[in-house]
Amino acid sequence: MFRIKRLYLFMLQSFLPLFMMTFFICLFIVLMQFLWRYIDDLVGKGLEMSVIGELFFYAALTMVPLALPLAILLASLMTFGNLGEQFELTAMKASGVSLIRSMRPLIVLMVFVAIGAFFFQNNVLPIAQTKMWTLLYSMRQKSPELDIPEGVFYDQIPGFNLFVEKKDQETGVLHNLLIYNVSKGSDNATIIYADSGKMSMTDDKSHLFLKLWQGEQFENLREQSGISSNNVPYRRESFDDKEVLITFDANFNRMDESGMRNQYVGKNIKELQATIDSVNARVDSVGDIYGKALREIPYLGISYYTTVRTPNGMERRQQTEVSLDRPVDIDSIFRGTNPAFAKSYINQALSKARRAKQDYEFKSFAMNDDRTTIRRHGIEMMKKFTLSVACLVFFFIGAPLGAIIRKGGLGMPLVISVILFIIYYIIDNSGYKLARDGHVEVWEGIWLSTFVLLPLGIFLTYKAVNDSAVFNKDAYVNFFRKLFGKGETRNLTVKEVVIDEVDITTAKEKITALSKMCREFIDRYPGRESYVNYWLNGYDRREIHSINAMLEQTVDYMANSRNRVVILKLMELPVMRSLWFYHPTDYKAIGWSFIAIFPVGIPIYLWGTRCQRKLKEELEHIITTDNELIALLEVNTNDINT
């Protein structure tokens, strides 16, 4: 028991440093991706470092659900890859400790990590998202830092366009200024030209102060005159020095967090469920009202209006429907009336239909907004659980995969981790968009990535526990060789010591029997099989196995010969293969299915008949070689008799 406890401590000591390292590396990478995405909202605003640091802190907390599964996958891959590369997993198995038992402390650790991830998603993440998005929107609203370039118009001051020909970097004096004040519209613009000027900010950073020298001001007086003609009066003013005060708020003003707190990103499970229930109740009640209104409104009816006096003495118009004994003959109405009236009837009907359509479209938009709110809140609630499950799934993918590939370090594990995480991210993002747009149910879209990767984790764990060669190249080579039939050559040598001497009579009997079996098989399948017969019957692979067994027995017996020419002739015999293409299926239903979907089975049929033709060529070659072997044996018999 003490040895097992030391083993648990060893596994934790191997995993935790790698996990912490990979977590902060992954968090840094996704944080840089956040920076690249929102760099335009941060640069040139003159923000304090404390504000930027606060934004990055909350952004790092928001990126934890993205970095944590990747860190678990990479750390587990590296840990078990290192153990496999250093043969420590082999030593554990040799001492009776299974892979699952060695993973036990890390499984317990992952359970605690998953529980902590759930509480983080429910309690910490809503606050972090609220503060991050509030800060980001506040930064977007902040005016950019004032830096007027030379030789171009500067339009970052609301209502003004400034042009500066040259700036003195030492004194801050601006030369040849041109200021367009378009705050009242382009038709009422005020234009100021100055030979030089100087710009400064007020102490409260809410106004821009311009001191101008030697210039002129032109002002349009269209508003004062009220004249709407081409001759518009204007005012011209020359000045030696002039002071202009422009409203320009350069302060950083934080937005109120309450607005973002009421959004789905700022709510925990209890608040999300309360919102979903309330919106569902509203949708149900409004939908019931709309349904009753649709059932009560007749599709076609005749009505007239009467004036009714209410109990309080007021008069109101009341619509009364007229019941019809039989449907109205629309064609007779049009035939028996003035054509002008008929056109009026059609226009009235179209207007009524358009009003009804607009009314239903408005109701549909209102209902769609509520359904979108329900989906958004449902997605956010499902995300509280998906992170915890993703941590467990990625651990059961990374740990057995590392035990299988037995490669540590940052090479192969990093490549595999990135590929798997990209697949997970694509599937997860696709499922999120499908659920957001209402194409699938919320739980189907959000749990799609888990449904896809969970079987992979189970499969890899099963293979790792049973020491299966998932990444053994030879296993896949043998599989495809068996499937497509890459030929092999025989390699025989003359034995220096022969225990069982070759009896010529027995050898002739074996060779003759082999040739007879090959000839019977060739005669049974004389020509190319038809498409239907290929899928329903094909070649009898049991008979092919029998021929192959007889061939190998004959070669093994004849390999004891002391005659080098016989050994060389045996090497000419082919190595027979039992290919899948000889007879694709033993089930008639599957064969008829391929016959029914005719074009799909054509490539298999063409390749299969090619393999069958090569098999017949091999059998013909066996018969020819057998005849040559019999001739050699007869020569040897004559030599012995002589």
C-alpha positions as CSV (number, residue, x, y, z in Angstrom):
1,M,0.0,0.0,0.0
2,F,2.9,2.3,0.8
3,R,4.3,1.6,-2.7
4,I,1.0,2.6,-4.3
5,K,0.8,5.8,-2.3
6,R,4.3,6.7,-3.5
7,L,3.2,6.0,-7.0
8,Y,0.3,8.3,-6.7
9,L,2.6,11.1,-5.4
10,F,5.0,10.4,-8.2
11,M,2.2,10.8,-10.8
12,L,1.0,14.0,-9.3
13,Q,4.5,15.4,-9.1
14,S,4.9,14.5,-12.8
15,F,1.6,16.0,-13.9
16,L,1.1,19.2,-11.9
17,P,4.2,21.2,-13.0
18,L,3.4,20.4,-16.7
19,F,-0.2,21.3,-16.2
20,M,0.6,24.7,-14.6
21,M,3.1,25.5,-17.3
22,T,0.9,24.5,-20.2
23,F,-2.1,26.3,-18.7
24,F,-0.3,29.7,-18.4
25,I,1.2,29.2,-21.9
26,C,-2.2,28.5,-23.4
27,L,-3.8,31.4,-21.5
28,F,-1.1,33.7,-22.8
29,I,-1.7,32.5,-26.4
30,V,-5.5,33.1,-26.3
31,L,-4.9,36.4,-24.5
32,M,-2.7,37.5,-27.4
33,Q,-5.5,36.5,-29.7
34,F,-7.8,38.8,-27.7
35,L,-5.3,41.6,-28.0
36,W,-5.0,41.3,-31.8
37,R,-8.8,41.3,-32.1
38,Y,-9.4,44.4,-30.1
39,I,-6.1,46.3,-30.7
40,D,-7.9,49.0,-32.7
41,D,-10.0,49.9,-29.7
42,L,-7.0,50.3,-27.4
43,V,-4.3,52.1,-29.5
44,G,-4.3,55.9,-29.7
45,K,-6.7,56.5,-26.8
46,G,-4.2,57.6,-24.2
47,L,-5.4,55.0,-21.7
48,E,-3.7,54.5,-18.4
49,M,-1.7,51.3,-17.8
50,S,-3.9,50.5,-14.8
51,V,-7.0,50.5,-17.0
52,I,-5.4,48.4,-19.7
53,G,-4.1,46.0,-17.0
54,E,-7.5,45.7,-15.5
55,L,-9.0,44.9,-18.9
56,F,-6.4,42.2,-19.5
57,F,-7.0,40.7,-16.1
58,Y,-10.7,40.3,-16.7
59,A,-10.0,39.1,-20.2
60,A,-7.7,36.4,-18.9
61,L,-10.4,35.2,-16.5
62,T,-12.8,35.1,-19.5
63,M,-10.4,33.1,-21.6
64,V,-10.0,30.4,-18.9
65,P,-12.7,28.1,-20.4
66,L,-10.8,28.2,-23.7
67,A,-7.3,27.6,-22.2
68,L,-8.1,25.0,-19.6
69,P,-9.2,22.0,-21.8
70,L,-6.2,22.6,-24.1
71,A,-3.8,22.7,-21.1
72,I,-5.2,19.4,-19.7
73,L,-4.9,17.7,-23.1
74,L,-1.3,18.9,-23.6
75,A,-0.2,18.2,-20.1
76,S,-1.7,14.7,-20.0
77,L,-0.1,13.9,-23.4
78,M,3.3,15.1,-22.3
79,T,3.1,13.4,-18.9
80,F,2.2,9.9,-20.2
81,G,4.4,10.4,-23.3
82,N,7.4,11.0,-21.0
83,L,6.5,8.0,-18.9
84,G,6.2,5.8,-21.9
85,E,9.4,7.1,-23.5
86,Q,11.4,6.4,-20.4
87,F,9.8,2.9,-20.0
88,E,8.3,3.8,-16.6
89,L,4.8,2.7,-17.8
90,T,6.3,-0.6,-18.8
91,A,7.9,-1.0,-15.3
92,M,4.5,-0.2,-13.7
93,K,2.7,-2.8,-15.8
94,A,5.5,-5.3,-15.1
95,S,5.0,-4.8,-11.4
96,G,1.2,-5.4,-11.6
97,V,0.0,-1.8,-11.8
98,S,-2.4,-1.3,-14.6
99,L,-2.7,1.9,-16.6
100,I,-6.1,2.8,-15.1
101,R,-4.6,2.4,-11.6
102,S,-1.6,4.6,-12.4
103,M,-4.1,7.2,-13.8
104,R,-6.3,7.0,-10.6
105,P,-4.7,10.0,-8.8
106,L,-4.9,12.2,-11.9
107,I,-8.5,11.1,-12.5
108,V,-9.4,12.3,-8.9
109,L,-7.5,15.5,-9.6
110,M,-9.5,16.0,-12.9
111,V,-12.7,15.5,-11.0
112,F,-11.8,18.3,-8.6
113,V,-10.7,20.5,-11.5
114,A,-14.1,19.8,-13.2
115,I,-16.0,20.8,-10.1
116,G,-13.9,23.9,-9.7
117,A,-14.5,24.7,-13.4
118,F,-18.2,24.5,-12.8
119,F,-18.2,26.9,-9.9
120,F,-15.8,29.2,-11.8
121,Q,-18.3,29.3,-14.8
122,N,-21.2,29.9,-12.5
123,N,-19.8,32.4,-10.0
124,V,-16.7,34.0,-11.3
125,L,-17.1,34.1,-15.1
126,P,-20.3,36.2,-15.1
127,I,-18.6,38.9,-13.0
128,A,-15.5,38.8,-15.1
129,Q,-17.4,39.0,-18.4
130,T,-19.6,41.9,-17.1
131,K,-16.5,44.0,-16.1
132,M,-14.5,43.1,-19.3
133,W,-17.3,44.0,-21.7
134,T,-18.1,47.2,-19.8
135,L,-14.5,48.3,-19.8
136,L,-14.2,47.4,-23.5
137,Y,-17.3,49.4,-24.5
138,S,-16.1,52.3,-22.4
139,M,-12.8,52.3,-24.2
140,R,-14.6,52.3,-27.5
141,Q,-16.5,55.4,-26.5
142,K,-13.4,57.3,-25.4
143,S,-12.1,59.9,-27.7
144,P,-8.7,59.1,-29.3
145,E,-5.6,60.9,-28.1
146,L,-5.2,64.2,-29.9
147,D,-2.3,63.9,-32.4
148,I,-2.9,66.0,-35.5
149,P,-0.7,64.9,-38.4
150,E,0.9,67.1,-40.9
151,G,-0.4,67.6,-44.4
152,V,-3.7,65.7,-44.0
153,F,-7.2,66.5,-42.7
154,Y,-7.8,65.3,-39.1
155,D,-11.5,64.4,-38.4
156,Q,-11.3,62.8,-34.9
157,I,-12.7,65.9,-33.2
158,P,-16.5,65.7,-33.4
159,G,-17.9,68.4,-35.8
160,F,-14.5,69.7,-36.9
161,N,-12.0,69.0,-39.6
162,L,-8.4,70.4,-39.1
163,F,-5.6,70.7,-41.5
164,V,-2.1,71.6,-40.4
165,E,0.7,72.2,-43.0
166,K,3.6,72.0,-40.6
167,K,4.2,71.5,-36.8
168,D,7.1,72.8,-34.7
169,Q,8.0,69.8,-32.5
170,E,10.0,72.0,-30.0
171,T,7.5,74.8,-29.4
172,G,4.3,73.0,-30.4
173,V,3.3,75.9,-32.8
174,L,1.1,74.9,-35.7
175,H,1.6,76.7,-39.1
176,N,-1.0,77.3,-41.8
177,L,-4.1,76.0,-40.0
178,L,-7.4,75.4,-41.8
179,I,-10.4,74.6,-39.5
180,Y,-13.8,73.5,-40.8
181,N,-16.6,73.7,-38.2
182,V,-19.3,71.5,-39.6
183,S,-21.2,71.0,-36.4
184,K,-24.2,72.8,-37.8
185,G,-24.1,70.9,-41.1
186,S,-22.0,71.3,-44.2
187,D,-24.3,74.0,-45.6
188,N,-23.6,76.2,-42.6
189,A,-19.9,75.5,-42.2
190,T,-17.6,78.0,-40.5
191,I,-14.1,78.1,-42.0
192,I,-11.1,79.6,-40.1
193,Y,-7.7,80.1,-41.7
194,A,-4.7,81.1,-39.5
195,D,-1.1,81.7,-40.2
196,S,-0.1,80.0,-37.0
197,G,-1.6,78.8,-33.8
198,K,-1.2,76.7,-30.7
199,M,-3.4,74.0,-29.2
200,S,-3.8,73.0,-25.6
201,M,-6.2,71.0,-23.4
202,T,-8.1,72.5,-20.4
203,D,-7.4,71.3,-16.9
204,D,-10.6,69.2,-16.8
205,K,-9.8,67.6,-20.2
206,S,-13.3,68.4,-21.4
207,H,-12.4,71.2,-23.9
208,L,-9.8,72.0,-26.5
209,F,-8.3,75.5,-26.4
210,L,-6.9,77.0,-29.7
211,K,-4.9,80.3,-29.7
212,L,-4.7,81.5,-33.4
213,W,-2.7,84.4,-34.9
214,Q,-3.0,86.3,-38.2
215,G,-6.0,84.8,-39.9
216,E,-9.5,85.1,-41.3
217,Q,-12.9,83.5,-40.5
218,F,-15.7,82.9,-43.0
219,E,-19.2,82.1,-41.8
220,N,-22.3,81.1,-43.7
221,L,-25.5,83.1,-42.6
222,R,-28.2,80.9,-44.3
223,E,-29.9,80.2,-40.9
224,Q,-30.0,83.9,-39.9
225,S,-31.4,85.1,-43.2
226,G,-33.9,82.3,-43.8
227,I,-33.3,82.9,-47.6
228,S,-33.6,79.8,-49.7
229,S,-31.8,81.0,-52.9
230,N,-28.5,80.7,-54.5
231,N,-27.3,84.0,-53.1
232,V,-26.5,83.2,-49.5
233,P,-25.1,86.0,-47.2
234,Y,-21.9,85.3,-45.3
235,R,-19.7,87.1,-42.8
236,R,-16.0,87.6,-43.1
237,E,-13.7,88.4,-40.2
238,S,-10.0,89.2,-40.1
239,F,-8.1,88.9,-36.8
240,D,-4.6,89.3,-35.4
241,D,-5.2,86.8,-32.6
242,K,-8.3,84.7,-31.8
243,E,-9.2,82.2,-29.1
244,V,-11.4,79.2,-29.9
245,L,-12.9,76.8,-27.4
246,I,-13.9,73.4,-28.8
247,T,-15.8,70.7,-26.8
248,F,-13.6,67.6,-26.7
249,D,-13.9,65.2,-23.8
250,A,-10.6,63.4,-23.4
251,N,-11.5,61.7,-20.1
252,F,-12.1,58.0,-19.7
253,N,-15.6,57.6,-18.5
254,R,-16.7,54.1,-17.3
255,M,-20.1,52.9,-18.3
256,D,-22.6,51.6,-15.8
257,E,-22.2,47.9,-15.3
258,S,-25.9,47.4,-14.6
259,G,-26.8,47.2,-18.3
260,M,-24.2,44.5,-19.0
261,R,-25.1,42.7,-15.7
262,N,-28.7,42.2,-17.0
263,Q,-27.4,40.5,-20.2
264,Y,-27.0,36.7,-20.5
265,V,-23.2,36.9,-20.1
266,G,-23.5,38.4,-16.6
267,K,-25.9,35.9,-15.0
268,N,-25.5,32.7,-13.1
269,I,-27.6,29.5,-13.5
270,K,-30.3,30.7,-11.1
271,E,-30.7,34.0,-12.9
272,L,-30.5,32.4,-16.3
273,Q,-33.2,29.9,-15.4
274,A,-35.4,32.7,-14.0
275,T,-35.1,34.7,-17.2
276,I,-35.9,31.6,-19.4
277,D,-39.0,30.8,-17.3
278,S,-40.3,34.4,-17.4
279,V,-39.7,34.8,-21.2
280,N,-41.2,31.3,-21.8
281,A,-44.3,32.3,-19.8
282,R,-44.6,35.6,-21.8
283,V,-44.2,33.7,-25.1
284,D,-46.8,31.2,-24.1
285,S,-49.3,33.8,-23.1
286,V,-48.7,36.1,-26.1
287,G,-48.9,33.1,-28.4
288,D,-52.2,32.0,-26.8
289,I,-53.5,35.5,-27.4
290,Y,-52.4,35.5,-31.0
291,G,-53.9,32.1,-31.6
292,K,-57.2,33.1,-30.2
293,A,-57.2,36.2,-32.4
294,L,-56.5,34.1,-35.5
295,R,-59.3,31.7,-34.7
296,E,-61.8,34.5,-34.1
297,I,-61.0,36.5,-37.2
298,P,-63.1,35.2,-40.2
299,Y,-61.3,34.7,-43.5
300,L,-64.2,36.2,-45.5
301,G,-67.2,38.0,-44.1
302,I,-69.5,40.9,-44.6
303,S,-69.9,43.5,-41.9
304,Y,-71.5,46.8,-41.3
305,Y,-71.0,49.5,-38.6
306,T,-73.7,50.9,-36.3
307,T,-73.6,53.6,-33.7
308,V,-74.1,52.4,-30.2
309,R,-74.7,54.6,-27.1
310,T,-72.8,53.4,-24.0
311,P,-74.2,53.5,-20.5
312,N,-72.2,56.6,-19.6
313,G,-73.8,58.5,-22.5
314,M,-70.9,58.2,-25.0
315,E,-71.4,57.0,-28.6
316,R,-69.1,54.5,-30.3
317,R,-69.1,52.6,-33.6
318,Q,-69.7,48.8,-33.4
319,Q,-68.8,46.3,-36.1
320,T,-71.5,43.7,-36.7
321,E,-70.7,40.5,-38.8
322,V,-73.4,39.3,-41.3
323,S,-73.7,35.5,-41.4
324,L,-73.9,34.0,-44.9
325,D,-76.1,31.1,-45.9
326,R,-73.7,30.1,-48.7
327,P,-70.3,31.3,-50.0
328,V,-70.2,34.6,-51.9
329,D,-69.8,34.3,-55.7
330,I,-67.0,36.7,-56.2
331,D,-67.1,36.5,-60.0
332,S,-70.8,37.5,-60.1
333,I,-70.1,40.5,-58.0
334,F,-67.4,41.7,-60.4
335,R,-69.6,41.0,-63.4
336,G,-72.6,42.9,-62.1
337,T,-70.8,46.1,-61.1
338,N,-69.1,49.0,-62.6
339,P,-65.5,48.3,-63.6
340,A,-64.3,51.3,-61.6
341,F,-66.0,49.7,-58.5
342,A,-64.3,46.4,-59.2
343,K,-60.9,48.0,-59.2
344,S,-61.8,49.7,-56.0
345,Y,-62.8,46.4,-54.4
346,I,-59.5,44.8,-55.5
347,N,-57.5,47.7,-54.0
348,Q,-59.4,47.6,-50.8
349,A,-58.8,43.9,-50.5
350,L,-55.1,44.3,-51.2
351,S,-54.8,47.0,-48.6
352,K,-56.5,44.9,-46.1
353,A,-54.2,41.9,-46.9
354,R,-51.1,44.0,-46.6
355,R,-52.2,45.4,-43.3
356,A,-52.8,41.9,-42.0
357,K,-49.5,40.8,-43.3
358,Q,-47.6,43.7,-41.6
359,D,-49.5,43.0,-38.4
360,Y,-48.5,39.3,-38.5
361,E,-44.9,40.1,-39.4
362,F,-44.6,42.5,-36.4
363,K,-46.0,39.8,-34.1
364,S,-43.6,37.3,-35.6
365,F,-40.6,39.6,-35.1
366,A,-41.6,40.2,-31.5
367,M,-41.9,36.4,-30.9
368,N,-38.6,35.8,-32.6
369,D,-36.8,38.3,-30.3
370,D,-38.2,36.4,-27.3
371,R,-37.1,33.1,-28.7
372,T,-33.7,34.4,-29.4
373,T,-33.4,35.6,-25.8
374,I,-34.4,32.1,-24.6
375,R,-31.8,30.5,-26.9
376,R,-29.1,32.9,-25.7
377,H,-29.8,32.3,-22.1
378,G,-30.1,28.5,-22.7
379,I,-26.7,28.4,-24.4
380,E,-25.1,30.3,-21.6
381,M,-26.6,28.0,-19.0
382,M,-25.4,24.9,-20.9
383,K,-21.9,26.3,-21.1
384,K,-21.7,26.2,-17.3
385,F,-21.5,22.4,-17.6
386,T,-19.7,21.8,-20.9
387,L,-16.3,23.1,-19.5
388,S,-16.3,20.5,-16.7
389,V,-17.1,17.7,-19.0
390,A,-14.6,18.9,-21.6
391,C,-11.8,18.8,-19.0
392,L,-12.6,15.1,-18.3
393,V,-13.0,14.2,-21.9
394,F,-9.7,15.8,-22.9
395,F,-7.9,14.1,-20.0
396,F,-9.2,10.7,-21.2
397,I,-8.0,11.5,-24.7
398,G,-4.6,12.9,-23.8
399,A,-3.5,10.3,-21.1
400,P,-4.1,7.1,-23.1
401,L,-2.8,8.8,-26.3
402,G,0.4,9.7,-24.6
403,A,0.7,6.1,-23.3
404,I,0.2,4.8,-26.9
405,I,2.6,7.1,-28.8
406,R,5.2,7.2,-26.0
407,K,6.7,10.5,-27.1
408,G,7.4,13.2,-24.5
409,G,8.5,16.8,-24.8
410,L,6.9,19.5,-26.8
411,G,7.2,17.9,-30.2
412,M,4.7,15.3,-31.1
413,P,2.4,16.0,-28.1
414,L,2.1,19.6,-29.1
415,V,1.2,18.8,-32.7
416,I,-1.4,16.3,-31.7
417,S,-2.9,18.5,-29.1
418,V,-3.2,21.5,-31.5
419,I,-4.8,19.3,-34.1
420,L,-7.3,17.8,-31.7
421,F,-8.1,21.1,-30.1
422,I,-8.7,22.7,-33.5
423,I,-11.1,19.9,-34.3
424,Y,-12.8,20.5,-31.0
425,Y,-13.0,24.2,-31.5
426,I,-14.4,24.0,-35.0
427,I,-17.1,21.5,-33.9
428,D,-17.9,23.5,-30.8
429,N,-18.2,26.8,-32.7
430,S,-20.3,25.2,-35.4
431,G,-22.7,23.7,-32.8
432,Y,-22.9,27.1,-31.0
433,K,-23.9,28.9,-34.2
434,L,-26.4,26.2,-35.1
435,A,-28.0,26.5,-31.6
436,R,-27.8,30.3,-31.7
437,D,-29.6,30.6,-35.0
438,G,-32.3,28.1,-34.0
439,H,-31.4,25.4,-36.5
440,V,-31.0,22.7,-33.8
441,E,-32.0,22.5,-30.2
442,V,-29.7,24.3,-27.7
443,W,-28.5,21.1,-26.0
444,E,-27.7,19.5,-29.3
445,G,-25.6,22.3,-30.5
446,I,-23.7,23.0,-27.3
447,W,-23.0,19.4,-26.5
448,L,-22.1,18.5,-30.1
449,S,-18.3,18.7,-29.5
450,T,-18.6,16.4,-26.4
451,F,-20.7,13.9,-28.3
452,V,-18.0,13.7,-31.0
453,L,-14.9,13.6,-28.8
454,L,-16.3,11.3,-26.0
455,P,-16.3,8.2,-28.2
456,L,-12.7,9.0,-29.2
457,G,-11.7,9.2,-25.5
458,I,-13.4,5.9,-24.7
459,F,-11.7,4.2,-27.8
460,L,-8.2,5.5,-26.9
461,T,-8.6,4.5,-23.2
462,Y,-9.7,1.0,-24.2
463,K,-6.8,0.6,-26.7
464,A,-4.2,1.9,-24.2
465,V,-5.5,-0.4,-21.4
466,N,-5.3,-3.4,-23.7
467,D,-1.9,-2.4,-25.2
468,S,-3.4,-2.2,-28.7
469,A,-1.1,-1.0,-31.5
470,V,-3.2,1.9,-32.6
471,F,-0.2,3.8,-34.1
472,N,1.8,0.7,-35.2
473,K,2.7,1.3,-38.8
474,D,3.2,-2.4,-39.6
475,A,-0.4,-3.2,-38.5
476,Y,-1.8,-0.7,-41.0
477,V,0.6,-1.9,-43.7
478,N,-0.5,-5.5,-43.3
479,F,-4.2,-4.4,-43.3
480,F,-3.8,-2.6,-46.6
481,R,-1.7,-5.3,-48.1
482,K,-4.4,-7.8,-47.3
483,L,-7.0,-5.5,-48.7
484,F,-5.3,-4.5,-51.9
485,G,-3.0,-7.4,-52.4
486,K,0.6,-6.3,-52.7
487,G,2.5,-9.4,-53.8
488,E,5.3,-11.1,-51.8
489,T,8.2,-13.1,-53.0
490,R,9.5,-16.4,-51.6
491,N,13.0,-16.7,-50.1
492,L,14.4,-20.2,-49.7
493,T,17.9,-21.5,-49.2
494,V,19.4,-25.0,-49.4
495,K,19.5,-26.5,-45.9
496,E,22.9,-27.6,-44.7
497,V,21.4,-30.3,-42.4
498,V,18.3,-32.1,-43.6
499,I,16.5,-34.3,-41.1
500,D,13.5,-35.5,-43.2
501,E,14.7,-36.5,-46.7
502,V,12.4,-35.8,-49.7
503,D,10.7,-38.9,-51.0
504,I,10.3,-38.5,-54.7
505,T,7.0,-40.5,-54.9
506,T,5.5,-38.5,-52.1
507,A,6.7,-35.2,-53.6
508,K,5.1,-36.1,-57.0
509,E,1.8,-37.0,-55.3
510,K,1.7,-33.6,-53.5
511,I,2.6,-31.6,-56.6
512,T,0.0,-33.5,-58.7
513,A,-2.7,-32.9,-56.1
514,L,-1.8,-29.2,-55.9
515,S,-2.0,-28.9,-59.7
516,K,-5.3,-30.7,-59.8
517,M,-6.8,-28.3,-57.2
518,C,-5.6,-25.3,-59.2
519,R,-7.0,-26.7,-62.5
520,E,-10.4,-27.5,-60.9
521,F,-10.6,-23.9,-59.6
522,I,-9.7,-22.4,-62.9
523,D,-12.3,-24.6,-64.7
524,R,-15.0,-23.6,-62.2
525,Y,-14.5,-19.9,-63.0
526,P,-13.6,-19.9,-66.7
527,G,-14.5,-16.3,-67.7
528,R,-15.0,-12.8,-66.2
529,E,-17.9,-12.7,-63.8
530,S,-20.9,-10.5,-64.4
531,Y,-21.6,-7.6,-62.1
532,V,-24.6,-9.4,-60.4
533,N,-22.7,-12.7,-60.0
534,Y,-19.7,-10.9,-58.5
535,W,-21.7,-9.3,-55.7
536,L,-23.8,-12.4,-55.0
537,N,-21.3,-15.2,-55.4
538,G,-17.7,-14.1,-56.2
539,Y,-14.8,-16.6,-55.7
540,D,-15.0,-19.2,-52.9
541,R,-12.4,-18.0,-50.5
542,R,-12.5,-21.2,-48.5
543,E,-11.3,-23.1,-51.6
544,I,-8.6,-20.5,-52.0
545,H,-7.5,-21.1,-48.4
546,S,-7.4,-24.8,-49.1
547,I,-5.2,-24.3,-52.2
548,N,-2.9,-22.0,-50.3
549,A,-2.6,-24.5,-47.5
550,M,-1.7,-27.3,-49.9
551,L,0.8,-25.0,-51.7
552,E,2.6,-24.2,-48.4
553,Q,2.6,-27.9,-47.3
554,T,4.2,-28.8,-50.7
555,V,6.8,-26.0,-50.5
556,D,7.7,-26.9,-46.9
557,Y,8.1,-30.6,-47.8
558,M,10.1,-29.9,-51.0
559,A,12.3,-27.3,-49.2
560,N,14.2,-30.3,-47.7
561,S,15.6,-31.1,-51.1
562,R,19.4,-31.1,-51.6
563,N,19.0,-30.1,-55.2
564,R,19.7,-26.4,-55.7
565,V,17.8,-26.3,-58.9
566,V,14.6,-27.6,-57.2
567,I,15.0,-24.9,-54.5
568,L,15.3,-22.2,-57.1
569,K,12.2,-23.5,-58.9
570,L,10.3,-23.5,-55.6
571,M,11.1,-19.8,-55.2
572,E,9.2,-19.2,-58.4
573,L,6.0,-20.3,-56.8
574,P,3.8,-17.3,-55.8
575,V,2.7,-16.4,-52.3
576,M,-1.1,-16.6,-52.5
577,R,-3.3,-14.0,-50.9
578,S,-6.9,-14.2,-49.7
579,L,-8.1,-10.7,-50.7
580,W,-11.4,-9.1,-49.7
581,F,-12.0,-8.2,-53.4
582,Y,-12.3,-11.9,-54.4
583,H,-15.7,-12.0,-52.7
584,P,-16.7,-8.8,-51.0
585,T,-19.6,-10.1,-48.9
586,D,-21.2,-13.3,-47.8
587,Y,-24.5,-11.6,-47.1
588,K,-27.0,-11.5,-50.0
589,A,-28.7,-8.4,-48.6
590,I,-25.5,-6.4,-48.8
591,G,-24.8,-7.7,-52.3
592,W,-28.3,-6.8,-53.5
593,S,-27.8,-3.3,-52.0
594,F,-24.6,-2.7,-54.1
595,I,-26.4,-4.1,-57.1
596,A,-29.3,-1.6,-56.5
597,I,-27.0,1.4,-56.2
598,F,-25.3,0.4,-59.4
599,P,-22.7,3.3,-59.9
600,V,-21.3,3.0,-56.4
601,G,-20.3,-0.6,-56.8
602,I,-18.7,-0.2,-60.2
603,P,-15.1,0.7,-59.0
604,I,-15.1,-2.2,-56.5
605,Y,-16.3,-4.5,-59.3
606,L,-13.6,-3.4,-61.7
607,W,-10.8,-3.7,-59.2
608,G,-12.2,-7.0,-57.9
609,T,-12.3,-8.6,-61.4
610,R,-8.7,-7.5,-61.9
611,C,-7.7,-9.2,-58.7
612,Q,-9.6,-12.3,-59.8
613,R,-7.7,-12.3,-63.1
614,K,-4.4,-12.1,-61.3
615,L,-5.4,-15.0,-59.1
616,K,-6.0,-17.2,-62.2
617,E,-2.6,-16.1,-63.6
618,E,-1.0,-17.2,-60.3
619,L,-2.8,-20.5,-60.4
620,E,-1.7,-21.1,-64.0
621,H,1.9,-20.3,-63.0
622,I,1.7,-22.8,-60.1
623,I,0.5,-25.5,-62.6
624,T,3.4,-24.7,-65.0
625,T,6.0,-24.7,-62.2
626,D,4.6,-28.0,-60.8
627,N,5.1,-29.6,-64.2
628,E,8.7,-28.3,-64.3
629,L,9.2,-29.7,-60.7
630,I,7.9,-33.1,-61.7
631,A,10.3,-33.1,-64.7
632,L,13.2,-32.3,-62.4
633,L,12.2,-35.0,-60.0
634,E,12.0,-37.6,-62.8
635,V,15.5,-36.5,-64.0
636,N,16.8,-37.1,-60.5
637,T,15.1,-40.5,-60.3
638,N,16.8,-41.5,-63.6
639,D,20.1,-40.4,-62.3
640,I,19.7,-42.4,-59.2
641,N,18.7,-45.5,-61.1
642,T,21.6,-45.1,-63.5
